[in-house]
Amino acid sequence: DALVAQGYEYSAPMSGANTQSVQMQDLDGDGVDEALAFFRDSSSGAKHPMKICIFRAGGEGDFSLATTIEGDGEGINSVVYCQLNDTPMQEIVVGWRVSSAIYALSAYSIEQDVATEIISAPSYTRYFTRDLDQDNQAELVLIQVASQEDGGSSATYYDWSDDTMMSINTTRLSTSMTSVDSTKYGCLQSGYPALYISGYRQDSPTQLITDILAVRDGALTNITISDGMDSTSTIRSSSVDIKDINNDSVLEIPIPTPLPSNSAVENSENFSLLQWEQYSLDGARHFVGYTYHNLADGWYFDLPDEWYGHIILARSDISLGATVERSIVFYHQTSPTDQPEPFMAIYKNTGSNRLNRAEIGQRKLLKTDADAAYSLEFFDSSWECSMDYVSAAPRFHLILTDWSTD
């Protein structure tokens, strides 16, 4: 209140997981939270307008100002608390918003009420504080997206060494990546941690390319660059994001695989399966399975591996008064010259009569949500698809939005 009275105004971090104007955090590991208040000093002549004021709790629950971190720019983009060194202290990593397009980064260690800057970077696009070398301490990775004329995009890796935070190495990103769309932290095979950096391609703006960054032999390495320029094995459509599709604690990348169409099957054009692949630390790709993702209707289905190369999909939509039914029919085809034969269909029904429609005839209800009922039907077919209603139900999933504060 005293700071506000003298002209300070609250200025909370704009992004990330910590966006409150006042945040409680145990910085020194003594079990008692400190209070951090984020301000802007808008008074004329303020040399460093951005302020992070750190208050320590007294014996009777009161707080006193311990130290202040000052910065330049028009705001604070984000703040992260993590253990960067080999003490129990929490460091403060701050992304300063210099302007709408430029961010600078600093990291501070607080000891005996003195804030010491241990990292300073004049610009970055994204940053991460994660334990990548499995030493139970966080490391820092700065992503910088730049044009080829400016040297290309890169990732710089910082780690604690010789009692200081040091820049260990810089590895480059795919040359065709012009912006960062999404970032994920997850595991490779054998449990090695990695960062998955996905961005749009300059020559094909509807496609994504993903670089996987992991620490190998003590240095940050882009394990997916295969041709000296791009991570060509990860190029794909932007419609489905990376995820752990088979729940084995390893992230997989979805690669579209077009399905054949057949003139004898109406509306069988432009269907694709997703081939999910995971990576090991040496950059090798490992196939884990196929899915069909119906983005228009909000569901996906895990396909048996043996179905690949033998199915055709077709769409059928009808309106039945109180209900709208959207369906995907699965056809089997032994060879390109054989007549496709329908063997299964998945339905989405909406409207007031959706539940009755979902269980009409031989259909079995799979799932419901607030607006729709989803059901499955098997048809009489000469093909043994090695599946029944019981085994098919766990393969059906609704598509949910993944939220991340990275």
Residue pairs with C-beta under 8 A, 6 or more apart in sequence:
3 37
3 39
3 53
4 10
7 41
7 42
7 43
8 39
8 40
8 41
8 42
8 51
9 39
9 40
9 42
10 21
10 22
10 37
10 38
10 39
10 40
11 21
11 38
11 39
11 40
11 50
11 75
11 76
12 19
12 20
12 21
12 38
12 76
13 19
13 38
13 76
13 77
13 78
13 79
13 95
14 75
14 76
14 77
14 78
14 97
15 77
15 78
15 405
16 77
16 78
16 79
16 80
16 95
16 405
17 80
17 405
18 78
18 79
18 80
18 81
21 37
21 38
22 35
22 36
22 37
22 38
23 35
23 36
23 38
23 79
24 33
24 34
24 35
24 36
25 33
25 34
25 36
25 81
25 90
26 32
26 33
26 34
26 90
27 34
27 54
27 81
27 89
27 90
27 92
27 110
28 34
28 88
28 89
28 90
28 110
29 87
29 88
29 89
29 90
32 57
33 57
34 54
34 55
34 56
34 57
34 66
35 54
35 55
35 57
35 63
36 52
36 53
36 54
36 55
36 79
36 92
37 52
37 53
37 55
38 51
38 52
38 76
38 79
39 50
39 51
39 52
39 53
40 49
40 50
40 51
40 75
41 48
41 49
41 50
41 51
42 49
47 70
48 70
48 71
48 72
49 72
49 73
50 70
50 71
50 72
50 73
50 75
50 76
50 96
51 68
51 69
51 70
51 71
52 68
52 69
52 70
52 71
52 76
52 79
52 92
52 94
53 65
53 68
54 65
54 66
54 67
54 68
54 69
54 110
54 115
55 63
55 64
55 65
55 66
56 63
56 64
56 66
56 113
57 63
58 64
66 110
66 113
67 110
67 113
67 114
67 115
68 115
69 92
69 94
69 108
69 115
71 94
71 96
71 104
71 106
72 96
72 98
72 104
73 96
73 97
73 98
73 99
73 104
74 97
74 98
74 99
75 96
75 97
76 94
76 95
76 96
76 97
77 95
77 96
77 97
77 103
78 94
78 95
79 92
79 93
79 94
79 95
80 92
80 93
80 129
81 90
81 91
81 92
81 93
82 90
82 91
82 93
82 129
82 138
83 89
83 90
83 91
83 137
83 138
84 91
84 93
84 107
84 109
84 118
84 129
84 137
84 138
84 139
84 140
84 160
84 165
85 91
85 109
85 137
85 160
85 165
86 137
86 160
89 109
89 110
89 111
91 107
91 108
91 109
91 110
91 118
92 107
92 108
92 110
92 115
93 105
93 106
93 107
93 119
93 127
93 129
93 140
94 105
94 106
94 107
94 108
95 103
95 104
95 105
95 124
95 127
96 103
96 104
96 105
96 106
97 103
98 104
102 123
103 123
103 124
103 125
104 120
104 121
104 122
104 123
104 124
105 119
105 120
105 121
105 124
105 127
105 142
106 117
106 119
106 120
106 121
107 117
107 118
107 119
107 140
107 165
108 115
108 116
108 117
108 118
109 115
109 116
109 118
110 116
118 164
118 165
119 140
119 158
119 165
121 142
121 156
123 144
124 142
124 143
124 144
125 143
125 144
125 145
125 180
126 142
126 143
126 180
126 183
126 197
126 406
127 140
127 141
127 142
127 143
128 140
128 141
128 143
128 183
128 185
128 195
128 406
129 138
129 139
129 140
130 138
130 139
130 141
130 185
130 193
130 195
131 137
131 138
131 139
131 193
132 139
132 141
132 157
132 193
132 194
132 195
132 213
132 214
132 215
132 220
133 139
133 159
133 215
133 218
134 192
134 193
137 160
139 157
139 158
139 159
139 160
139 215
140 157
140 158
140 159
140 165
141 155
141 156
141 157
141 158
141 195
141 213
141 220
142 155
142 156
142 158
143 153
143 154
143 155
143 173
143 180
143 183
143 197
144 153
144 154
144 155
144 156
145 153
145 173
145 177
145 178
145 179
145 180
145 199
146 152
146 153
146 154
147 178
148 175
152 172
152 173
152 175
153 172
153 173
153 174
153 175
153 177
154 170
154 171
154 172
154 173
155 170
155 171
155 172
155 173
155 195
155 197
155 211
155 213
155 220
155 222
156 167
156 169
156 170
156 220
157 167
157 168
157 169
157 170
157 171
157 215
157 219
157 220
158 165
158 166
158 167
158 168
159 165
159 166
159 168
160 166
161 168
168 218
168 219
168 220
169 219
169 220
170 220
171 213
171 219
171 220
171 221
171 222
172 222
172 225
173 197
173 199
173 211
173 222
174 199
174 209
174 211
174 225
174 229
174 230
174 231
175 229
175 230
176 201
176 202
176 203
176 209
176 229
176 230
177 197
177 199
177 200
177 201
177 202
177 209
177 211
177 230
178 199
178 200
178 201
178 202
179 199
179 200
180 197
180 198
180 199
181 198
181 199
181 200
181 208
181 238
182 198
182 241
182 242
182 404
183 195
183 196
183 197
183 198
183 404
183 406
184 195
184 196
184 198
184 241
184 242
184 251
184 404
184 406
185 193
185 194
185 195
185 196
185 406
186 193
186 194
186 196
186 242
186 244
186 250
186 251
187 193
187 194
187 249
187 250
187 251
188 194
188 212
188 214
188 223
188 250
188 251
188 278
188 279
188 280
188 281
189 250
189 278
189 279
189 280
189 281
189 286
190 280
190 281
191 249
192 214
192 280
192 281
193 214
193 215
194 212
194 213
194 214
194 223
194 251
194 279
195 212
195 213
195 214
196 210
196 211
196 212
196 242
196 251
196 253
197 210
197 211
197 212
197 213
198 208
198 209
198 210
198 241
198 242
199 208
199 209
200 206
200 207
200 208
200 209
200 238
201 207
201 208
201 209
201 235
206 237
206 238
207 235
207 236
207 237
207 238
208 234
208 235
208 236
208 237
208 238
209 230
209 231
209 232
209 234
209 235
210 224
210 231
210 234
210 236
210 242
210 253
211 222
211 224
211 225
211 231
211 234
212 222
212 223
212 224
212 231
212 234
212 279
213 220
213 221
213 222
213 223
214 220
214 221
214 223
214 281
215 221
216 223
216 281
222 231
223 279
223 281
223 282
223 283
224 231
224 233
224 234
224 279
224 283
225 231
226 232
226 233
226 283
233 255
233 277
233 285
234 253
234 255
236 253
236 254
236 255
236 256
237 256
239 293
239 295
240 254
240 274
240 293
240 295
241 254
241 402
242 251
242 252
242 253
242 254
243 251
243 252
243 402
244 250
244 251
244 252
245 252
245 254
245 276
245 288
245 289
245 291
245 302
246 252
246 276
246 288
246 289
248 288
250 278
251 278
252 276
252 277
252 278
252 288
253 276
253 277
253 278
253 279
254 274
254 275
254 276
254 291
254 293
255 274
255 275
255 276
255 277
256 272
256 273
256 274
256 275
257 272
257 273
257 274
257 275
257 290
257 308
258 271
258 272
259 271
259 272
259 273
259 311
259 312
259 313
260 312
260 333
260 336
261 268
261 269
261 270
261 271
261 312
262 268
262 312
262 331
262 333
262 340
264 339
264 340
265 312
265 314
265 331
265 340
266 314
267 314
267 315
267 316
268 312
268 313
268 314
268 331
268 340
271 292
271 312
271 313
271 314
273 290
273 291
273 292
273 303
273 308
274 290
274 291
274 292
274 293
275 287
275 290
276 287
276 288
276 289
276 290
276 291
277 285
277 286
277 287
277 288
278 285
278 286
278 288
279 285
279 286
280 286
289 302
289 303
289 305
290 302
290 303
290 305
290 307
290 308
291 300
291 301
291 302
291 303
292 300
292 301
292 303
292 313
292 328
293 300
293 399
294 300
294 301
294 328
294 346
295 399
296 326
297 326
297 328
297 348
298 348
298 372
298 398
298 399
299 346
299 348
299 367
299 374
299 396
299 397
299 398
299 399
300 396
300 397
300 399
301 346
301 395
301 396
301 397
302 395
302 397
303 311
303 395
304 385
304 386
304 387
306 386
307 385
310 332
310 333
310 334
311 330
311 331
311 332
311 333
312 330
312 331
312 333
312 340
313 328
313 329
313 330
313 331
314 328
314 329
314 331
315 326
315 327
315 328
315 329
316 326
316 327
316 328
316 329
316 345
317 324
317 325
317 326
317 327
318 324
318 325
319 325
320 353
320 357
321 353
322 351
322 352
322 353
323 349
323 350
323 351
323 352
323 353
323 354
323 357
324 349
324 350
324 351
325 347
325 348
325 349
325 357
326 347
326 348
326 349
327 345
327 346
327 347
327 348
328 345
328 346
329 342
329 344
329 345
330 342
330 343
330 344
330 345
330 346
331 340
331 341
331 342
331 343
332 340
332 341
332 342
332 343
332 381
332 383
332 385
333 339
333 340
333 341
334 383
341 381
341 382
341 383
342 379
342 381
343 378
343 379
343 381
343 383
343 385
344 376
344 377
344 378
344 379
344 385
344 387
344 392
345 376
345 377
345 379
346 366
346 374
346 375
346 376
346 396
347 357
347 358
347 363
347 374
347 375
347 376
347 377
348 372
348 373
348 374
349 355
349 357
349 358
349 372
349 373
349 374
349 375
350 371
350 372
350 373
351 357
354 372
354 373
355 365
355 368
355 373
357 373
358 365
358 368
358 373
358 374
358 375
359 365
359 375
361 377
362 377
362 378
363 375
363 376
363 377
364 375
364 376
364 377
364 389
364 393
365 373
365 374
365 375
366 374
366 375
366 376
366 393
366 396
367 373
367 374
367 396
367 398
368 374
369 398
374 396
374 398
376 389
376 392
376 393
376 396
378 385
378 387
378 388
378 389
